[in-house]
């Protein structure tokens, strides 16, 4: 398949799953970069919570509402928008969602009242689901033998976007204020939309193109009821990203207070430690391709649980926190890539809906972790947050152990 700067006819693009050629690496990395940038927009606020709370007069115990609104709208977008990837032409859908994201970023940047800010982050969350449209798009264009590798690369870009969002936001806030974070991101998003328009081929899933929209949404419930792998992996996603969000939402609170009193840039730099863990797990998709999905999941969940021990020692040394962050993000990346690789092999015609159903639980977990982390910190401090994260991680490991089937990746 040739990927050129000119529009390609839909008739010239083979149906999903029938590609003979490997997906060009430059397009794989473009998917990864674009997905990482798009997903970063819903995490900018995490290292800025202290500043936003002070500017808008929000109590620290309630500031998690900014993240919760973003994640709740992200979950809504997963249900309402991502399934369209199985019905509409995917390149046009990707470009439209990217441009709508720009509107949300500009609204947040211009907010002079809390409700306007919440409206902006709601729009950002709703249309940031372009990330999952791109995941399904990349899976559809990839040859079956390389699908795990492609998904591993794209998901690595997503996780790096999540983690580097904190570094990006922290540095820009110290240089030019928190509003600059959203303004610069809007400019980058416009640039990516143009590049993606030039690079991506036109592509449509023929099997679902004539399915009415209500039936398309209804079919997600049918998939959830029929596919055991989807149900198990969705539950793991909820627990996994609850734990992930507990750490990253609350982390700014102890680091910005004495004895550390770190700047936004310094707090954001902890995202770099998370990137090391994410990169270490980038091969998880290949492990899943080789039939090691269950083994990878079990080991990663055990690492996730163990990571809370050094994280709990943050008060004694930042070094312990760095170790814990690397371990936690390795675990999250490994399980997430493995789960997506399994799901993309269930049905060629339902990739967008499978992704949407799975990611709804990811988003709900992120929202639950955000609102609970700030509330727990306000009452029981950092150790309370770590105990909550460890409890959720232990529950995830227990759930996996009870639902895994010997010799199966389900």
N, C-alpha and C positions, 0 to 999 in steps of 0.2 A: 504494500500500500504506500502511495506517495503522499507525503505531507508537504504541501506547498503553501505559499502565501495567497494563492487564489482560491476562490470558493470552489468547492467540489460538489458535484452532483450527488444527491443521496443515492441515486441508482448505482453509482460507482463504488459505494462503500459496502463491503460484504456484511451480511448479518452477523450479529455478535456470535463469537465462538467459532467462526469459519475462517479467521485470518490465517494465512500461511506464513506471512513475514512477521518477524519480531517487531515489537513497538520500538521505534527509534529512541535511543537513550536521551537525546536532547528533548524530545517531547515528554518522556517520562520525568525528567528533571524539571521541565516547565510545569507539569502537573503538580509536582511536589512543592515547587516554589509558590505557585499561585494558591494552592490549598493551604500552605503554611501562612501566607499573608492573610488570606481570608479568615482563617480560624483565629488568628492572633487578635482580631478586632474584638472578640468577645471576652478577651482576657486582659485587655489594657487596664481596666479599672482596678484589678487586684492589688498592684503595688501603689495605687493612687488612693486607696480607700481612706487613709488618714487625712490626706489633703482635701478630698471631696467632702468628707464628713465635716471638717472645719469650715469650709467655704459655705456649705449649705445648711450648717447647723444640725447635722444628723447625729444622734447618740451612737457611740461605738457599738453598742449592742444591737443596733438596727441597721448599720451601714451595709451589712450583707445583702440587703434588699436590692441594691444596684446589680449585684451579680445574679441574684435569684431571678429578677425580672428578665435579664439578658438570657439566662439559661432556659427559663420557662418559655420565652418567645422562640428560642432556638428549637425547643421540643415541638412547639406548634408548627414551626416551619418544616420540621422533619416530617410531620404527618401530612401537611397540606401541600407542600411544594416539591419535596424530593421525589415522591412517586411519579411526578410529571416527567421525570427522566425516562420512564418506560413508555411514555405516550408521545411526547413532543420531540422535536429535533433538538439534540443535546447541545450543540454549539450555541444556538440562539438562546437556549435556556440559561446556559452558563453566563453569557454576556449580559443578559437582562438582569440576572440576580446580582452580578458584580456591580452594575450601575446603580441598582436600587440600594445596595449596601453603602455606596458613596453618600446617598441622601441621609442615611442614618448617622454616618460619621460627621457630616457637616452640621446636623442638628445637635448632636452631643457637643460639638466644639463651640457652638453658639449659645448653649443653654445658659440662661440667667435665672432659672428657677428650677427647683428639684423636679417638678413634674415634667418640664421640658427635657431635662436630662434623662429621666426615666423613659420618656417617649423616644428619645434618640437611641438609647441603648436597646429599647424594645425592637426598633426597626433594624438595628445592627444584628441583634440575635436572630430575628426572623429570616433575614436574607443571607446570613452567614452560612446557611445550610447549602449554599453553592458548593461548599467543601465536599459534601457527601454526593452531590451530583457528579463532581469531578472524580471521586473515587470509583463510582459505578461506571463512569465514562472510560476511565483508564483501564478498568477490568475488562470492559467490553472490547476495547481495541487491542488488548494484549493477547498473544497466543496462549493457549491453555498451559503449555509447559513452562511459561515464564510468568504466569499470573501472580504467583506468590511473591516472586522477586519484585515485580512492578508494584504490587500493593505494599510490599515492605518499604520500597523507596518512597512512595507517595505518603504512606502513613508516617514514615520518619520525618518527612517535610511537615506534616501536620503537627506532630508532637514537638518538633523544633520550633514551629510557629507559636505554639502554646507557651513554651518555655521562654523563648527569646522575646515574646511580647512584653514580659516583665522588664527585661534589660532595656529594650527599646523605649518603653514607657518611662522607666526610671531616669534614663539619661536625658531624654527630651524634656521631661518635667523639670529637672534641675537646671537645664539650659534656658528653656523658654516657657515654662508653665505647663500645666496638665492639658490645656486646650490644644496646644501644639501637637500633642500625640495624635489626636483625631484629625487635625488638619493635614498633617504629613501623610497619615495613613490614607486619607481620601485621595490625595494626589497619586500615591503609589497604586491604589486600587484602579484608578482611571488608566494608568499606564499598563497595568496587567491586563485589563479588559481589552485594550487595543492589541496587545501582543497575542493574547489568546485568540482574538478574532482572526488574526492573520495566520496563526499556526494550526489551529484545530481543524480537522475535517468535519464536514457535516455528517451527522449520524443519527439514526432513528431505529428503535427496536420495533420491527414490523409486527411482532406478535401482539403488542398491546396498543398499537397506534389507533385502532378503532374502538377501543374500550371506553365507554362513557366515564367521565371523571368520578361520579359517585361510585360506580362499580370498581374503578381503580382503587379508591380509598378502601372500599369494602373488602377488596381482595387481600389487603394487608392483614386483616383480622383472620381471614382464611389461612393465609400462609403461617401466621403465628400459631394457629390451632393445629395445623398439619405437620409442621416441621419442628421436631424435638430439638434439633441442633440450635435452631433459632431461639427457642424458649430458654434453653440453658445458657447460651451465650449472651442473651439479652439480660438475664438475671445477673450473670457475672459482670456485665458491663455496668449495671447499676451499682453494684457493690464496689467494683474497681474504681469507678470515677467519683463515687462518694468519698472514698479514702483519698484519692488524688486531690479533690477539691478541698477537703478538710485541711490538708497540709498547705496548699498554695494560697488559699483565702486567708487563713489565720497567720501565716508566716510573717507578714508585714507588721503585725501588732507587737510581738516581742522584740523584733529587730529594730523597730523605730523607737522603742522605749529604752530607758537606762537598764543595764549598763552599756549596751551597744550603741543606741541612738544613731543608727546608720542613716545615710542619705538615701533618697530615692534611687540614685544610680547604684549604690552599693547593694541595696536590697534587690534591685532588678538583676544585678550580676549573678545572683544565685541561680537564675535561669540557665546560665552557662554550665553550671554543675549538672543540672538536669539534662542538658543536651548530651553530655558525656554518657549518661545512662541510656538515653534514647538511641544514640548511635551504636552503643554496644549491643543493643537488641535488634538492630536493623535486619539481621539475618533470620529473624523469627519466621518470616514468610517462607523462606527456603526450607526451614525445618518442617513447617507444616506441609509443604509440597512433598517432602520425603516421608511423610506419615508419622511425624513426631509431635503432632499437635497436642495430644493429651500430656505427653511427657513435658513439653515446653510449658504448658499451662500450669501443671502442678509445681514445677520448680519455681516458676516466676511468682506464683501466689505465695509460696513459702518465703521467697525473698522479700515480697511485699510486707508480709507480717514481720519478718525480722528487721526490716528497715526502720520500724518505729522505735527500736531500742536506741540506736545512735541519735535519732531525731529527738528523742526525749532527753538527751544529754546536752541539748543546745545551750542551756544555761551555764554549762561547765566549759564548753569550747565550741567555737564555730566549726572547727575541724570535724567534730562528730556530726554536725548538721550536714556538712558537705557529703560525707560518706552516706548518710541516710537518704539524702536527696538523689544521689546517683543510683543507689539501690532501688528506691521507690520508682523512679522514672524508667529504669531498666525493666522492672516488673510490669508496669503499666503498658509500656510499648510492646513487650513480648506477648502478653495476653491479647492485647487489642489487635495486633497484626495477625496473630494466629486465628482469632475469632473471625476476622474479616475474610481471611483466606478460605476458611471453611465455608462461610456463608456464600461467597461468590461462586462456589462450585455446586450449589444446590440446584439452581435454575438459571439458565442463560437469559430467559426472557423476563426475569423478575428481580434483577440485580438492584435496581433503584429502590424497589419496595422492600426487599430484604434489608438493604442498607438503612432505609428509613425506620423500619420496625426495630432494628437493633439499636440505632443511634438515639431513638427516643428515650430508651432506658439509660443510655450514656448521659444524655442531657438532664434527665430527671435526677440521676445520681449526682451530677455536678451541682445542680440547684440545691439538692438536699444537703450536700456537703458544705456549700457556701453559707447557707443560713444557719446551719447547726454549729459550724466552727466558730463564727463570731459570737454567737450566744453562749456557747460553752466557755470560750475564752473570757468573756465578761464575768462569769461566775466562778470558774475553777482554774483559770489561767492556762499556761502552756501545757502543763502536765495533764490537765483535763482534756485538752485537744488531742494530745498524743494517745491517751487511753481510749478516746473515742475512735481515732483512726485505727488503732491496733484491734479494737473489737470488731470493727467493720471488716478489716482485712482477715481476721480469724474466721469470721462468718463466711467470707468468700471462699477461703480454703476448704472449710467444712462442706459447703454446698457443692464445690467441685468434686470432692472426695465421695460424696453421697450420690452424685448423678453420673459420674464417669462410667463408661462401659469398657470392660477389658477388650483391648484390641480395636477399639473404635475411637474415632475423633468426634463423636457426638457429645 
